[in-house]
């Protein structure tokens, strides 16, 4: 299944510290869960061991919210959490 990233989500990648590769891996291999408006959420933890906004974190969690259009997932927004 192909993963497409909406321009809105692409803008959020930089703001929230996620990469396109992480988002694709999250959709392809992450945990799925239902979200509002019939969308699907995908969640995956990544080894980070880095600094985000001045604080060190070992793990980065990427959440991608997507809609299915024909045979592809269209990611509409991305959220990251560091812990």
CORQUIQUI-V918214 format. One record per helix or strand of 2 or more residues. SS is the DSSP state (alpha for helix, beta for strand). FROM is the first residue (numbers start at 0). TO is the last residue. If there is no record, write none. Layout:
# CORQUIQUI-V918214
SS_FROM_TO + SS_FROM_TO
This chain:
# CORQUIQUI-V918214
beta_1_4 + alpha_6_15 + alpha_19_28 + beta_30_33 + alpha_35_37 + beta_39_51 + beta_54_68 + beta_71_81
